[in-house]
């Protein structure tokens, strides 16, 4: 194969999304800490799915246009560091191919090199032994192969092989990986991407292989921008019923036709738009916007037995959105606020704590589900503020926050809190009447005044930081390092507090989650008082998942 056309490119992008989704849990399990924050695979999968959706939605036929669509989707859907870096790799790739209708071997290799350069530039302090190492060495191998051969299959194979070799070396470059005995999870995700590309270009993956029915949730009607939905008049919707059907071919009492993809697709194309028909192993899933959902159902019954149907009146949905937004806007102050404070947290109680301290918008998310660049950007836009401050409460959200700040039309500052406790403490430095930069500086200064402990359960056996940890044990993580582990929740919590206390400690705050309660918290405060009866203790209901206790010492 000497050229990648729009057909091959589309298959490559969709194959990458598919292989990441298939292997997301495997990638998640490669995280070096035995806590339930294994989300690298999930983040990369959701990011790539977003890019693939944008590519599929494009009506263009050039590599340049399709790559641009993909890149936008990746950026808007980027989640976590791994997702953002993946989006940057593809962004560099896209910039290089900006004027190409097709790609030959050398152009493909050079695009990968541009992707590697873009990824490195996106990280303030690049760390070897990560996805960065894998893309750099893979791109170099692609360039060497392209100097020797015009066959894209050869170049893709060399890229994949080099990625596997680079991945195998990551534990030698990053000590924590060797200590735990795993390779880099983000790098593993990129290896899967290159594997899918080789399989597409070599013919091992065909269009039929890419027709696996996606989850029902992927057909939910969503718009790219909050304001775009509101500005649409329901009367302007040409086809008002979003119709999704899953049926099994060759089955049922109404079956009287052999399955024919082209005929079925042609029929639906005359009945509506936003059409998608996916057939795999006797199951067919179709999605179409139409004025006659009954006719679509009847046509499907000729080919087989209906398994599942979902029909939504989009005009009614649209009007409901307009009504809700109008109500929300009516309750907002007429004058825009000076500075919006946006934070990321899980748990109703935690959210209420932040709001009571002056946070204007709490985005649901955290360890197991990082918000995307788009989520953060939408919060900034909908705030209608003149300035904004983002409090991420998780280092894995820093890059997405930075992307949102760069894309925002208003000044945005980021207070780099790594925990919920740091985020709450940062709010002590917030002054609604102060300049946004002054606020960010004061809030950042507050971060060093608090120590944070997270008590959770280990999800796998491991040995780290000199501790042998068994799956199901409680572990206490103090400012990113495991300080305690054991079978009893209270013992682990107490030992975590001990690790944080010093001569200057005055206040211990306990936020109990959905897996704990007020009584256990009170018992914990009594035990803490025995350590030092001069300590002041506070208890708050956080209702956060995964973490029975979030504890801070100030």
N, C-alpha and C positions, 0 to 999 in steps of 0.2 A: 504494500500500500504506500503510495507516494503523496497522497493529499488527504487532509482531514477536511471534509465539507461540513455544511450545516447539519447534515443527517448524522454523521459520525459524532460531531461535537455534542449534539443534543443527547445522543445515546450515552456518551461519556459522562456528562453531567448527571443525568438521571441514574446511571449505573452507580456513580459515586454516592449519591443520596441513598440508593437502595442498599449498597453494601455497608454503609455506615449505620443505617437503621438496623440491619440484620445483626451486626456485630457490636451494637452499642453497649450491651451489658458486658461483653468481654472486655471492651476498652475501659468501661467504668471500673472493673475489678482490678485494673492495673494501678490504681491510685496508691501512693506510698503510705498513707496513714489508714489504719483500720477503723475508719469512721464512716458513717453513711453519707458522705459527700462525694461519692463516686459518680461524677456527672460529666466527665470529659467526653465519653462516648455519646451521651445524651445531647450535650451541647453541640458537638460536631455534627451529629445527625440532624438536629433541628435546624442548624445553620445551613447545612447543605440542602436540606429539603426546601428551605426558603429560596435558595438560589436556583434550585431546579424548577420550582414553581414559576419564578419570574421568567426563566428561560422558556418554559413551556407556554407561558402566556404571550410571549412575543410573537408578532406576525412577520418579523424580519427573516431574511434567509442568508445573511452574511455572518461569518464568524465574528466580525467586529461588533455587529449589533446584538447578536445572541450572547456574546461574552459580556457585553455591557449590561444587558438585562440580568444575566446571572449574577454579575458582580453587585448590582444594586440589591438584588434579593439577598445575597450573602451578607451584605453590610447591614441591611435593615433587620435581618433575622439573627445576626451574630449574637451568640450567648457565651459568656465566660471567656477566659483568656484564649482557650483553644479555638473557640469559634471565631473570635476576632482575628487571631493570627491566620486562621484558614481563610478568612475573608480578605486579609491583606495579601496573602499569596495569590489569590485569584484576582485581586485588584491590580497587582503588578503584571500578572499575565494579561489582563484585559488592556492595560495601557499599551503594552507592546503590540498587541494584535489590532490596535484601533483602526488600522487602514487595510486590513486583509479580509478578503472574501473567503479564502481557504488558507490552510497552513501546510507547508511542506516540513520535512524532518528538521532542517536547520531552524526554521522559524518557530517550530514547536519547542525545540530545545532552548532557543533564546528567550522565548516567552516564559519558560520555567525559570530561567536564570533571573529574569526581571521579577518574577514572583518571589524568588528567594531574597533578592535585594530589597524588595518592598517589605517583606516580612521582618527582616532584620532592622530596617529603618523604623518600623512601627513599635519596636520594643526599646525602651529607654536603656535598659541594661540587658543585652542579649545573653542568654545562658546556654552554653553548649551542653549536649546531652538531652536536648529537648527536640520538639518538632522543628526548630530552626536548623539544627544539625542535619536532620533528615532531609529537609528541602534543599539545603545548600549542597550536600553531597550528591543527592539525586539529580539536581540540575546540572552539576558538573559532569556526571556520568552521561547524562543525555547529550550534552555538548560534545563529549568525546565520541559517542556513538554516531552522532550526526555527521561528524567529520569523516567517518569511515563508511557510512551507508546512507542511502536515500530512502530506505525502507522504514516507515514509521513503526512497523511492528518490532523491528530490531531496536529502535530507539526507545520505545515504550518498555520493552523487556529489560533493556539496560537500566532504565529509570527505576523500574520496580525492584530489580536485583540490588541496585545500589541502595535503595531505601531500606531494604531488609538488612543489608550489611551495616548501614549507619545505625539502624534501630538496635541491632545486636551490641553495638559499642556504647550505647547510651549509659549503661550502668558504670562503665569505666570512666565516663566523663562527669557523671553526677553521683557523688558518693551515697546520697540517700537512696538512690535506686539500687545500688549494689548491696547496701545494708539490708534492704527488705527483700531483694531478689526478684525485681521486676524490671521491665524495660519502660521507657517513657510512654505514657498513655497517649499523649497528643501525637507523638511520632508514630505510634501504632496505627492511629486513625489515618494518618497520611499514607502509610504503607498500604492500607486497604484501598484508599483512593487510587493510588497508582496501579494496584492490582486490577481494579475494575476498568481502568483505562486500557491496560494491556489486553484484557479479555475482550473488550469491545473492538479494539483495532485488529486483533488477531482473529476475530470471528467466533470466539468462544462464548461471547454474550451477544445475542441477537435482539431485535426489537421485541420478539415474542417473550424473551426472557425478562424484559422490563415491564411486562404487563400485569404484574402481581397487583391484585386489588389493594389499594391503600386502606388505612383505617377510616372509619366513617367520619371521624373528626376532621379529616382533611378536606371534606366538602362543605364545612361550615361556611356560611356566607360572611365574608369579612371585607373591609375596605382598608386601603393603605393609610388613609389619613382620617383623623376624627372629623375634621371639617368637611371633607369630601362627602361623607355620608349625609351630613346635615343639609348640605347645599343641594342635594338631589331631590327633585320633585317626584313623589310616588307616581303621579300621572304620566311621567315621561318614561316609565319602565315599559319597554315593549313587550317583553315576555314575563308575566308576573308570578309564575309558579316554579319554584326551584324543586325539581323532581329527581330524586335519587332512588334507584332500584337495584337490588341484588337478586339475580335469578340463576337457576341451575339448568343448563341446556339438556335437552333430550329427556326431560322428566315431566310428570304431571299429566292430568287428564286433558288439558287443553293443547298439549304439544302436538303440532302437526307439520312442523318444518324443521329441516336440518339446519343447524347453526351456520349462519353466513355473516361474518363480521361486516363486510363491505355493504351488503344490502341493509342490514340493520342500521349501520352508521348513516347511510344515505337517507333512510327514512327519517331518522331523528333530525338530521341536518335541515330537513324541510319543515320541521315542526318547531324549531326554536334555535337558540344559540347557547353559548357557554357549554358546548357539548364535549363530553368525555365518555368513551366506551373502553372498558378494560376487560379483556377476556383471558382467563387462565384456568386450565385444568377443569373445564366444564362449568366454571362459574363466570358470570358476566356481571359487571357493575357498571351502571350508566348514570350519568349526571347531565341534566339538560334544563335550561330555562325555557319554559313553554307556556302557551295559553291553554293547552289541552292535555293535562296530565293523564286523563282517562285513556286517550288514544295511545299514549306511550305505554301505559300498562297493558292495554289490549295487545299491542304489537309484541311486547315481551312474552306474553303468555303463549304466543304461537311457537316460540322457540324453546319454552321450558316452564319450570315451576318457580313462581315468585317466592323468594326467601325473606325479603325485607323491603319495605317501602318507606320513604320519608318525603312528604310534600309540604312545602312552606309557602305561604302567601307573602311574597317579598314586598308587595305594596303595603300590606298591613305592618310588616316588620319595619319597613322604612318609616312609616308614620309614627310608630311607637318610639323609634329612635329620635325623631324630630321632637315629639312631645316630651320625652325624657330630658333631652338636652335643653329645650326651652325652659323647663322647670328648674333645671340645675343653674342655668344662666340667670334666671330671675332671682335666685336665692344668693347669687354672688354679689359682692360689692360692685357698685358701678365704676368706681375708680380702680385701676389696676394696682395691685400691691407692689411695693418696691422690690422685695426679694422673696422668692418662693424657696422653701427648703424641701427638698425631695429626698426621701430615704427608702431603703429596701429592707423589708422585714417580713416574718411570718408569725402568725398568731394574733388574735383579736386584741388580747391584753397588751402585747408589745406595741401594736399599732396605736392603741389609745394612749399609752405612755408617751410615745413620740408626739402625738398630736397635742397632748396636754402641755408639752414643752415648746410648742410653736411650730412643729413640722406641718407643712401645708398638704403634702401628698405622700402617702405610704404605698409603695409598689409591693405587691405580694411576691415574695421570692426569697432567695438565700442560698444555702449550701446545695440543696438538691435541685433547684430550678433558678438559675441566674436569669435576670431580666435581660432582654435583648437591647441593642442600641435603639431600636424603634420604640420599645416600651419607655425607655428613659426620655427619648426625644418627644414622644407624645405627652408625657407628663410635664415637660418643660413648656411645650407649646400651649397645652390646655390651661396652664396656670395663669396665663395672661399677665404675668409679672414682667417687670422691667429687667430684673436680674434673677439668677437662680443659683442655688448651692445644692450639690448632690452629696449625700452621705451614704456611701455604698454598703458599709458594714461587712464587707467581704473582699479580700484582695482579688478574688477571681472576677470581680465586677469592675475593677479599676479601668480596664481597657475599654469596655463597653461604655462606661461613663465618660471617658476621654473622647471616644468617637462621637457621643451625643453632644458633648460640649463643643466639639469642632464644627458640628453640623447645625448647631443652634443659631438662631437669628438674634439672640440676646446674650449678654455676657454670662458665662457660667463658670463657677469655681467648684473644685472638688476637694472635700475634706476626706482624706484617705483613712477612714476608720476601717479596721479589719474585723471588728466584732460589734454585736448589738450594744454591749456595754460601753464600748468606746463611742459609738454613735450617740447614745443617751448623754454621756458625759460631755461630748462636743457641744451639745445643745445648751450647756450652761454658759458657753461663751458667745451665744447668739444674741445680737441686739437688733431688733427690727428697724431701728432708726439709723443704724450704722451703714457705712459703705460696704459693698459686697466683698471687696478684697480685704478690708479691715475685719469683717466678720469671719471670713475664711481663715485669716491668720490667727485670730483669737480662738476660734473653734479648734483649729489644728493644734494649737498650744495646749489645749485641754487633754488631748489624747494621751500624753505622757503621764498624766496624773492618775490614771486608772490601770489596774491589772484585771485581766479577764480570764475566767475559767468556764469551759463548756463541758458538761457531763453528759455523756451519751453511751451508746453501746457499740462494741466492736462488731464489724460485719464479717471478719475473717481472722483466722489464726495468723500471728506474725510475731516477729521479734524485732524490736526497735528501741533505741535509746536505752539499751541494756535491760529491757523488760520483755518477758515472754507473755504474750497476750493471747487469750483464747477467744474464739468467736462466742458472742453472747455476754462477755464480761462488760462491766461498766468501765469506762475510761474517763479520766479527767485531763483535759487539754488546757494548759495554762499558757496563754499567749503563743499558741501554735506548737507547743511541745507537750508530749504526754508526760504527766507527772505522777499519775496514780492509776491503778487498775485493780479490779477485784469483782467479786460476785455481789457484794452488798452496796447498794446505791449510797447510803448515808456515809459509809466508811470512805468511799471514793471521793464524795463531795467534801468531807472533812479534810482528807489528805490534800485535796486540791487547794482548799483555803489555807492550810498550813504552808503550802508552797508559795503562797502570795503574800503572807503576812511579814511585816518588818516593823521596825521601831516607830515608823511614821504612820502606820495604818490606823485609821480612825473609824471608817464606816464599811460594813459588809452588806451588800445588797443581794438579795436572792430573788430571782424571777423564775417561778415554777411553771413548767410546761404542761402539755396535755397528758403526759405520762407520769405526772406527779400531782400533789395536792397541797392544800393549806396546812393540813396536819403534819405531813412529812416536813414541810418547810419550817414549821414551828419547832419540831424536834431538832431540826438541823441548827436553828438559831440558838437553842439551849446548849447544844454541843459546842458551838462556836464561842459562846459566852464563857465556857469553862476554859477555853484556850487563853482568853484575855477578857476579864470582866469589864474592862474599860472600852471595849469595842461597842459601837452602836450598830444595830442591825435593822434592816428594812426588808419587808416581804411584799412582792407584787405578783399578781396572777398574770402570766404572759400568754398562756395557752399555746405556746410555740410547739410545733411537732419535733420529734427526734431527740430533743434535748430536755430531759426531766428538770435539769437545773442550769440556768445561766447565772453565774456568780461574779460579782465585781468587788474589788477591794480598793478603797481610796484613802 
